[in-house]
Each structure stands twice: as structure tokens, then as C-alpha cells.
């Protein structure tokens, strides 16, 4: 599904582009494109995922201790 916005009456193109960029950012499209720009080996993907899980677990234990 393509992301689209409709230009409102009297709206400048720059403002419409800003709205489009915000919408793409909220939907995570830009993050996905950057991640898929280069190939990531499966072992690197697992390593990154495990590191993220460690960080989240640390945050969870820290938040629970408050």
C-alpha cells in the first residue's frame, strides 16, 4: 500500500512534503528503507536483535526497581 497525502486548498508544496515525511516516519517506512539499504547477514541480525533484547531487559529491571 502506497502512502499518500492530498494537498489541501491553498497549501504550499513544501508544507505538503513535510506532512508526507511525518506520515512516512510514523509508519516506519523510512526506518525500513534504511535498514534494507544494505544486506545484513543473518548472524549480524541475530546479534543486533540479542543486543536490543539485553538493553530492553536492563531497562525493564531498572524501571521495576523504581
MIMIMI-22183 format. One record per atom (N, C-alpha, C, O): residue in one letter; x, y, z. Coordinates in steps of 0.05 Angstrom, whole numbers, padded with zeros to 5 digits, always signed. Each point is the difference from the previous one (the first is absolute). Last residue first. Layout:
// residues N
aXYZ
...
END
This chain:
// residues 66
x+00246+00022+00810
x-00008+00027+00009
x-00024+00000+00016
x-00009+00021+00009
x+00048-00098-00053
x+00013+00006+00025
x-00008+00028+00011
x+00005+00006+00023
x-00033-00040-00109
x-00014-00014+00022
x+00012+00007+00027
x-00014-00002+00020
x+00054+00037-00098
x-00026+00012+00004
x-00015-00013+00023
x-00015+00013+00014
x+00097-00051-00041
x+00005+00026+00012
x-00027+00014+00006
x-00002+00012+00021
x+00000-00093-00067
x+00007-00005+00028
x+00006+00027+00014
x-00006+00002+00024
x-00014+00002-00115
x-00024-00010+00014
x+00007-00005+00029
x-00016+00007+00018
x+00085+00019-00077
x-00018+00022+00005
x-00024-00009+00016
x-00009+00015+00018
x+00069-00080-00046
x+00013+00017+00020
x-00018+00023+00007
x-00003+00007+00023
x-00025-00063-00092
x-00002-00014+00025
x+00013+00017+00023
x-00011+00001+00022
x+00018+00031-00111
x-00028+00002+00009
x-00003-00014+00027
x-00015+00010+00017
x+00099-00017-00058
x-00005+00028+00007
x-00028+00003+00012
x-00004+00013+00020
x+00027-00096-00057
x+00015+00005+00025
x-00005+00028+00011
x-00004+00004+00024
x-00032-00027-00108
x-00014-00014+00021
x+00014+00004+00027
x-00014+00004+00020
x+00056+00029-00097
x-00023+00016+00006
x-00017-00012+00022
x-00010+00014+00018
x+00083-00063-00050
x+00010+00024+00014
x-00023+00018+00008
x-00001+00011+00022
x-00018-00086-00075
x+00007-00008+00027
x+00010+00024+00016
x-00007+00002+00024
x-00011+00011-00115
x-00025-00005+00014
x+00006-00008+00029
x-00015+00009+00018
x+00088+00002-00076
x-00013+00026+00005
x-00025-00003+00017
x-00006+00015+00018
x+00050-00093-00046
x+00017+00014+00019
x-00013+00027+00008
x-00001+00007+00023
x-00038-00058-00092
x-00005-00012+00026
x+00015+00014+00022
x-00010+00005+00021
x+00026+00024-00109
x-00028+00006+00007
x-00006-00012+00028
x-00013+00014+00017
x+00094-00035-00057
x+00001+00028+00009
x-00028+00008+00010
x-00003+00015+00020
x+00012-00100-00059
x+00013+00000+00026
x+00001+00029+00011
x-00002+00003+00025
x-00034-00016-00112
x-00017-00010+00021
x+00013+00000+00027
x-00014+00006+00020
x+00045+00067-00092
x+00002-00029+00003
x-00018-00009+00023
x-00004+00015+00019
x-00012+00071-00082
x+00009-00007+00027
x+00000-00030+00003
x-00021-00013-00004
x+00022+00094-00080
x-00006-00027+00009
x+00011-00004+00028
x+00023+00007+00006
x-00055+00090-00040
x+00022-00018-00003
x-00008-00027+00011
x-00017-00003+00017
x-00050+00067-00021
x+00018+00012-00019
x+00024-00018-00006
x+00009-00003-00023
x-00084-00007+00088
x+00002-00018-00024
x+00019+00011-00021
x+00003-00012-00021
x-00023+00061+00101
x+00009-00027+00009
x+00005-00018-00024
x+00018-00017+00001
x-00055+00103-00015
x+00028+00002+00008
x+00012-00027+00008
x+00023-00006-00005
x-00114+00010-00017
x+00016+00005-00024
x+00029+00002+00008
x+00017-00011-00014
x-00080+00004+00083
x+00002-00025-00015
x+00018+00003-00024
x+00017-00017-00006
x-00037+00093+00057
x+00017-00018+00016
x+00005-00026-00016
x+00022-00010+00000
x-00083+00072-00035
x+00027+00010-00003
x+00020-00019+00014
x+00021-00005-00010
x-00114-00011+00019
x+00009-00006-00027
x+00030+00008-00003
x+00015-00015-00012
x-00081+00022+00089
x+00025-00016+00001
x+00011-00006-00027
x+00018-00017-00002
x-00097+00072+00034
x-00005-00027-00010
x+00025-00018+00000
x-00002-00024-00004
x+00008+00116+00029
x-00019-00013+00019
x-00005-00029-00008
x-00003-00017+00017
x+00054+00071-00076
x+00015-00005+00025
x-00017-00015+00020
x+00009-00019+00013
x-00049+00049-00093
x+00018-00022-00005
x+00016-00008+00025
x+00005-00024+00005
x-00060+00100+00001
x-00016-00024-00003
x+00017-00025-00005
x-00004-00021+00012
x+00045+00106-00010
x-00009-00008+00026
x-00016-00026+00000
x+00003-00017+00017
x+00024+00054-00099
x+00023-00011+00014
x-00008-00008+00028
x+00009-00021+00010
x-00074+00064-00062
x+00006-00027-00011
x+00023-00013+00015
x-00001-00023+00007
x-00021+00112+00013
x-00021-00018+00010
x+00005-00028-00009
x-00003-00019+00015
x+00059+00085-00049
x+00005-00003+00028
x-00020-00020+00013
x+00008-00017+00016
x-00021+00043-00105
x+00023-00018+00002
x+00007-00005+00029
x+00006-00023+00007
x-00072+00087-00024
x-00010-00027-00007
x+00022-00021+00002
x-00004-00022+00010
x+00027+00113+00000
x-00015-00009+00024
x-00011-00029-00005
x+00000-00016+00019
x+00044+00058-00090
x+00019-00005+00021
x-00014-00011+00025
x+00010-00019+00013
x-00061+00050-00086
x+00012-00026-00006
x+00019-00008+00022
x+00001-00023+00008
x-00082+00089+00015
x+00024+00000-00016
x+00011-00028-00003
x-00006-00018+00016
x-00100+00048-00004
x+00024-00010+00015
x+00024+00000-00019
x-00002-00007-00023
x-00092+00030+00002
x+00016+00022+00009
x+00025-00009+00015
x+00014+00017+00012
x-00085-00090-00019
x-00004+00025-00015
x+00017+00022+00013
x-00002+00006+00024
x+00036-00105-00011
x-00023+00015+00007
x-00001+00026-00016
x+00020+00009-00011
x+00023-00108-00011
x+00007+00028+00004
x-00025+00016+00005
x-00019-00001-00017
x+00035-00105+00040
x-00013+00018-00019
x+00008+00029+00007
x-00002+00008+00023
x+00054-00108-00009
x-00013+00023+00013
x-00013+00016-00022
x+00009+00000-00023
x+00033-00108+00038
x-00006+00023-00015
x-00013+00022+00018
x-00012-00006+00020
x+00066-00098-00028
x-00007+00022+00017
x-00006+00024-00017
x+00016+00007-00017
x-00025-00113-00012
x+00015+00024-00002
x-00011+00021+00019
x-00024+00002+00004
x+00024-00114-00003
x-00017+00024+00000
x+00018+00025+00000
x+00018+00002+00017
END
